[in-house]
Amino acid sequence: MSLSSKILHGLKTGFIPSAARRSRWRAMSRKIIRLSDTLQGLSDEELLTRGRKVRWEARAGVRLDKLLPEAYALVRESARRVLGMQHFEVQIMGAIALFEGHIAEMQTGEGKTLTATMPAFLRALPGQGVHVVTVNDYLATRDAEWMGQIYRFLGLSAGVVVPGLNQEERQKAYGADVTYGTNNEFGFDYLRDNMKFDAQAMVQRPLHFAIVDEVDSILIDEARTPLIISGQAEQSTDKYYRINSIIPNLKKDIDFTIDEKAKSAVLTEDGVTHVEKLLNVENLYDPKNIDILHHVNQALKAHVLFKKDKDYVVKDGQVIIVDEFTGRLMDGRRWSDGLHQAVEAKEGVTVENENQTLATITFQNYFRMYEKLSGMTGTADTEAPEFAKIYNLDVMVVPTNKPLARVDEPDLIYKNEKAKFKAVAAKIEELHTKGQPVLVGTISIEKSEALSQMLNRRGVKHHV
């Protein structure tokens, strides 16, 4: 079957093969570049008038795919004027993929931030709002200001939601045509809105269209991570210290067993008897003692499964969670169901009152509520089946603007962790001697500090 036949077949059946899509997008991208070149002779005011014209057409009901060539050409020319940057052909291909609701796999350095401006502008034209999801507050603020120049040049507005904004400021940010923010900010604002009794106090509009940066991290790695809004339950904290004091008396494989993979610790029959004796409780499984049993289990987990400087750090008398995906400290976030209190008791710091869950949602369930969803990342093709099954999103690999100079070497496998880190330290020393900068990522603070000690012994200057 010829390529044109495949495209015609796809239009009839609703499925177009990736190669056929890329061919169509490449042809459309070249058309957009030619069209944007013709706009260079227009004045800024004339370009703004063209921008207002496509916005009026979109709000009058003209299909957005019909407006795509002109809208994308306007964005490209505006970027040239206000940023001194122009979208390359492959970036426009990625922008078309995003508009159509796909995941664009684009290599690092290929300009995903600029690429997102085209579909964000086009999808914002009807006035329903677009959310651009970034991985941290710094990028959200930077991109809203940087890329916001393009939207404002064409008559649209841009906003950003970051921690510290009051209700009025958040309403203004969400009222903008394009709103930048992190997945946490968007998700928590959704939860807070659903706890309000007055619609006028809500900050978000209906979830229309989102472009998610580093989409594999947010929609796959953190998919089941719950966002939780909680309030303090009025309970005594004495029980946490009391229960914490008995845990060191329990013996592994005698009083409890551990499942590291499932991250669980379970009392054995002997362990239950031992705990009953230590707490002077007649029957731990009596309904009136279920709360005690729950907190014993949480205290046990805190002692044997949660490690200081890996899962959390103690800073200024507070237990702060370490994000397992990024290694960043998560100030203000607390484990639920008494686990955080159990860790606080274990570390001998002040135990805060336990929180009760008032509202919760996972990232997976939140992002599935958008009318249209798309995303960008450098590594999505390996998770393509999951994206298709869970989110009904296709992954489209966008070619690089120039041939990739980077060489991806095969993974190296070592017999044990000690041998692996010894080889890593040796490689770092070799590259450091040559004057090459080296960035090293580990899975925990503990591993970083262990590697740091190895580098110190080798006399390699570094920062952790």
Buried (B, 14 or more C-beta within 10 A) or exposed (E): EEEEEBBBBBEEEEEBBEEBBBBBBBEBBEBBBEBBBEBEEBEEEEBBEBBEBBBEBBEEEBEBEEBBBBBBBBBBBBBBBBBEBBBBBBBBBBBBBBBBBBBBBBBEEBBBBBBBBBBBBBBBBBEBBBBBBBBBBEBBBBBBEBBBBBBBBBBBBBBBBBEEBEEEBBBBBBBBBBBBBBBBBBBBBBBBBEEEEEEEEBBBBEBBBBBBBBBBBBBBBBBEBEBBBBEEEEBEBEBBBBBBEBBEEBEEEEBBEBEEEEEBBEBBEEBBEBBBEBBEBEEBEEEEBEEBBEBBBBBBBBBBBBEBBBBBBBEEEBBBBBEBEBBEBBEEEBBBBBBBBBBBBBBEBEBBEBBEEEBEBBBBBBBBEBEBBBBBBBEBBEBBEBBEEBBEBBBBBBBBBEEEEEEEEEEEEEEEEEEEBEEBBEEBBEEBEEEEEBEBEBEBBBBBEBBBEBBEEEEBEEEE
